[in-house]
Amino acid sequence: MSISNLSSPETAEQAETPLLSNTVDGCVDYKGNPVYRYNSGRWRSASFIIGVEVAERFAFLGISSNLITYLTGPLGQSTATAAENVNVWSGTASLLPLLGAFVADSFLGRFRTIVVASFVYILHLAKEGTSLVFRLLERINLMDKTLRNAEPKAHSSIGGSKRYRYTVKREEKNAFLRTGKVFFVAIRNQRITPSAIASEEEEGHGTLDHQSYEQFKFLNKALLAANGSKEDGTLCTLSEVEETKAVLRLIPIWTTCLAYAIVFPVSSTFFVKEAATMDRSISPGFEIPAASLQTFSTIASILFIAIYDRVFVPVSRTLTRKPSGITVLQRTGIGMFLSTVSIAVAALVEMKRLKTAQEYGLIDKPNVMVPMSVWWLIPPYILFGVSDVFTMVGLQELFYDQVPSDLRSVGLSLYLSIFGVGSFLSSFLISTIEKLTCGNGRYSWFDNNLNRAHLDYFYWGLAVLSTVQLLAPRDQSHQTIKALGLLKDVPSQVDFLMLAGS
């Protein structure tokens, strides 16, 4: 009897019909239909994303690694000006995905946005291939490359969800309008009489978590009806207020990571210029390109990801009894600490390079190789790579998980914007130091003759800045500490403050 029941047409039809609980929340396919776990995502989608990312990294890193050499070589720019331009270029490429994310989350959806952006990207490549037949790269191409390399970054920020599935725009009020409405209604309701606020907020306090209610309390007024009617069309829902607060909770973390982002561009600018002055010979007649040393940072990242997953997490899980071993914010804090150590090591290496140049009488001979092996720069590059495993991956997870599902493209773009703003701040810092340290017969910290420059001073300054920002959370307000503690699905986030302040 049981066998016949199993083989009945009704049972077979039920077995072929996916359960409703098997759908992926917040995701639909390009036709607007629900996405089922059994026949979507996985390696079929992941292989496409990985392929796009490999191609994008190949193009972007190929340019960024050699851009400082090109600007100071064929274009004849000074070291400081070239470093500023590289940082502006990189910063623009990291900020433009915000535009793509806005379009994806508000209008087209992620799938259609990726298709359109990929088409534009291919057109850029075709145009560039044609232009190379007739002329060499000119100055105007730099901005063109900035736009082109920003588009693949938008791909990863738009479609690179952990489920490897895409979403398209559904017929509902988009998250930007919901968030904007909360701010608008909250500001409008600031003038509501105290008696009305007391009665309405008492009801809101009963539905909101106590900590959530007390945090960003001014937004709670978006739950109030201006005319006292519950049917007011502008009244915000509890979920809309919570979504807005979730985005605001990321601001302290975004700000705390700016120092890390300021240090980040150094490995593709001044490190490359240092390497160009050092002994890069591997065998007689063969020298490795100065920009190729950045490969060690990538290799270190790839290797340490496996070590982190197979060794670090199991060991830390045993000690902390947490499934992930350490929290996301602790992971980010460790990466920021390693970044500080790496820039301090780079300062020590530069001090030795300057001392070697002085010992051999090469202070005023910038075109003569300093008899110091370029392998001295490998430790800073490796530390940079390991710090990326902790900080960059941790920030990706954090900014993806902590925003509403409809704003996850923007969440990942906000993660990239940390490095965009950090690059602009780095460019501003270099420009300011250049103006303060040059003139009146003095040599700039970024003098074209690196044997007269003082990159070591700049590195030590960045190390101090990173240390100050790493310790800053200890002195932040109680409101900020609560912001870190209220992050969803990230237990014991305040531990990050203890880690950073210890």
PyMOL commands that set and color helices and strands:
alter all, ss='L'
color gray80, all
select helices_A, chain A and resi 2-6+9-16+20-22+37-39+42-72+79-95+97-108+110-134+141-159+175-191+194-207+210-214+217-223+238-248+251-256+258-268+270-277+290-320+328-359+374-401+405-437+455-475+478-485+495-501
alter helices_A, ss='H'
color red, helices_A
select strands_A, chain A and resi 23-28+34-36+278-279+281-283+286-287+370-373
alter strands_A, ss='S'
color yellow, strands_A
deselect
rebuild
show_as cartoon
